[in-house]
Amino acid sequence: MGTTIPRMRLPFAAAAAAAVLLAAAGCTGGDGDGDLPAAGELLPAAADEMAQLETVTVRIETDTDLAGLPLREVDGVITRAGAAEGTARVEQFGQLVEVGFVVLDGTFHYQLFGGWQQLPLADATEFYDPSAILDSDRGLPQLLRTATGATVVGRDGDTYEVTATLAAGGVAALLPGAPDGLPATLWIGVDRPLLHRAQIEVPDGGSGGEAGTVSVELSGFDQPVDISAP
């Protein structure tokens, strides 16, 4: 049985390991220059718009092992209600593993090898909680509100380019285990201030991991989705 909601493939790590996504934003700072808006107005407006979304499609890619974090790639769709569907590539024991996932009605369904298995979502949230991505208090809206040092540096097509520093509390919904104070570049819509893209710099963490960049793409805003249990 399924729930009809905007279709997506969400970011999700597996039952064994997981982390994802996503994307980021900035919050205070910089005045507009000429035709550019002030960051102190743009980012709160973007946070409010993201808080109204019902669904979003997310793609995350990393160019290294994320300083020890297992996530390499996520392609999925999520709803504000916490339903999700998609695939993730994570590193486990030195090997890249592709994990399919569906989150629905409080259950985390995952496929590592062979058939599908499931866990109560409450157990799976130790690795990743997809319901947090669009949550106003924990997800992207909070990420935008808590970023610091934001400056609108220019316009790129139909988006404004913003630089900012992201707080760990805001990043946690996207990249569990990420450190505090991550520099990021964000692209926020001109006509409607939605977060379209983010690049987050992750340091090596001093624990043998490599520094790297997380690229996040957001699209399919409020598109209908039909997520069913496998």
C-alpha positions in Angstrom: 0.0 0.0 0.0 1.3 3.4 -0.8 1.0 7.0 0.1 0.5 9.5 -2.6 2.9 12.3 -2.1 5.3 14.1 -4.4 7.7 11.4 -5.8 11.2 11.3 -4.8 14.3 9.5 -4.1 15.8 10.5 -0.9 19.2 10.5 0.6 19.6 7.6 3.0 22.4 5.6 4.4 21.9 2.0 5.0 20.9 -0.1 8.0 24.6 -0.6 8.5 25.9 2.8 7.9 24.6 5.9 6.4 24.7 9.5 6.1 23.5 11.9 3.6 23.0 14.8 2.3 22.4 17.7 1.7 22.7 20.9 1.2 23.0 24.0 3.0 22.6 27.6 3.4 23.6 30.7 5.1 21.9 33.0 7.5 23.1 36.4 8.6 25.4 39.0 7.2 26.2 40.9 4.1 24.4 43.8 2.6 23.2 43.8 -0.9 25.3 45.5 -3.6 23.5 47.4 -6.3 20.7 45.0 -7.5 21.7 42.3 -5.1 19.6 41.7 -2.0 20.9 41.8 1.5 21.9 38.4 2.9 20.1 39.2 6.1 16.9 39.4 4.2 17.5 36.7 1.6 18.4 33.8 3.8 15.5 34.2 6.3 13.1 34.4 3.3 14.7 31.2 1.9 14.3 29.5 5.2 10.6 30.4 5.3 10.1 29.1 1.7 11.9 25.8 2.4 9.7 25.3 5.5 6.6 25.4 3.3 7.8 22.7 0.9 5.9 19.4 0.9 8.4 17.5 -1.3 11.9 17.9 -2.8 14.2 15.8 -4.9 17.8 15.7 -3.7 21.1 14.6 -5.2 24.3 14.6 -3.3 27.8 13.8 -4.5 31.1 13.9 -2.8 34.6 14.1 -4.3 36.4 12.2 -1.5 35.5 9.9 1.4 34.2 13.0 3.3 36.9 12.9 6.0 35.7 9.6 7.2 32.0 10.1 6.8 30.6 7.1 4.8 28.4 9.0 2.3 29.5 9.1 -1.3 26.3 9.7 -3.3 22.6 10.0 -2.7 19.8 10.3 -5.2 16.3 10.5 -3.7 13.1 12.2 -2.9 11.7 13.2 0.5 8.6 14.6 1.9 8.1 17.0 4.8 6.0 14.2 6.4 9.1 12.0 6.5 8.4 9.6 3.6 11.4 8.9 1.3 12.6 6.8 -1.5 15.9 6.5 -3.3 19.4 5.1 -3.4 22.7 5.8 -1.6 26.3 4.8 -2.1 28.2 4.4 1.1 31.6 3.1 2.0 31.7 0.1 4.3 34.9 -1.7 5.3 36.7 -0.1 2.4 34.1 -1.1 -0.2 31.5 1.1 -1.9 28.0 -0.4 -1.4 24.8 0.8 -3.1 21.7 0.8 -0.8 18.1 1.2 -1.9 15.8 2.6 0.7 12.1 3.5 1.2 10.9 5.2 4.3 7.1 5.0 4.9 4.7 4.9 7.8 7.4 4.7 10.5 9.4 1.9 8.8 12.8 2.0 7.1 13.0 -0.4 4.2 16.4 -1.1 2.8 18.1 -3.3 0.2 21.8 -4.1 0.5 22.0 -7.5 -1.2 19.1 -9.7 -2.4 15.7 -8.9 -0.9 14.4 -6.0 1.0 14.6 -5.8 4.8 13.2 -3.4 7.3 13.7 -1.7 10.6 11.6 0.6 12.7 12.4 4.1 11.7 13.3 4.9 15.3 16.2 2.4 15.1 17.3 3.6 11.6 17.5 7.3 12.8 20.8 6.4 14.5 22.3 6.5 11.0 20.0 9.0 9.3 16.6 10.6 9.7 15.0 11.7 6.4 12.1 13.3 8.2 14.6 16.0 9.4 15.4 17.3 5.9 12.3 19.5 5.5 11.6 19.8 9.2 11.4 23.5 10.1 13.3 23.0 13.4 16.0 20.5 12.3 16.4 20.6 8.5 17.1 22.9 5.7 15.1 25.8 7.1 17.1 25.6 10.3 20.3 25.3 8.3 19.5 28.6 6.6 18.6 30.4 9.8 21.7 29.4 11.8 24.4 30.0 9.1 26.7 32.9 9.9 28.8 35.4 7.9 26.6 35.2 4.9 27.3 37.5 1.9 25.4 37.7 -1.4 28.4 37.8 -3.8 26.6 37.8 -7.2 23.8 36.6 -9.5 24.2 33.3 -11.4 21.3 33.0 -13.9 18.1 32.7 -12.0 19.8 32.3 -8.6 21.8 34.5 -6.2 25.2 33.1 -5.1 25.8 33.3 -1.4 28.8 32.4 0.7 28.3 31.5 4.4 29.5 29.3 7.3 27.3 26.5 8.4 26.6 25.5 12.0 26.9 21.8 12.9 23.4 21.7 14.2 22.0 22.7 10.9 24.2 20.5 8.8 23.4 17.4 10.9 20.2 16.7 9.1 22.1 16.5 5.8 25.5 15.2 6.9 25.3 13.4 10.2 28.6 13.6 12.0 29.9 16.7 10.1 31.9 19.2 12.1 30.9 22.7 13.0 31.8 25.8 11.0 31.8 24.4 7.4 32.3 27.0 4.6 29.7 26.8 1.9 28.4 28.4 -1.3 24.7 28.5 -1.7 22.5 29.2 -4.8 19.1 30.7 -3.9 16.3 31.4 -6.4 15.7 35.0 -7.6 12.0 34.7 -8.3 11.3 32.4 -5.4 13.9 32.1 -2.7 14.3 28.4 -2.6 17.7 26.7 -2.1 18.7 25.2 -5.5 22.3 24.1 -4.9 25.0 24.0 -2.3 28.7 23.2 -2.1 30.0 22.4 1.3 33.7 22.2 2.2 34.5 19.4 4.7 37.9 19.4 6.4 40.0 16.4 7.0 39.1 16.4 10.7 42.5 15.3 11.8 41.5 11.6 11.9 43.0 10.2 8.7 40.2 11.3 6.4 40.5 13.5 3.4 39.2 17.1 3.0 36.6 17.2 0.3 33.6 18.9 -1.2 29.9 17.9 -0.9 27.7 19.0 -3.8 24.0 19.2 -3.2 21.3 19.7 -5.9 17.7 20.3 -5.0 14.9 20.2 -7.6 11.3 19.0 -8.1 10.0 21.4 -5.5 6.5 20.3 -4.5 6.2 17.8 -7.3 3.7 14.9 -6.8 5.2 11.7 -5.6 3.9 8.2 -5.1 6.0 6.3 -2.5 5.0 2.7 -1.8 6.5 0.0 0.5 8.6 -2.6 -1.5 
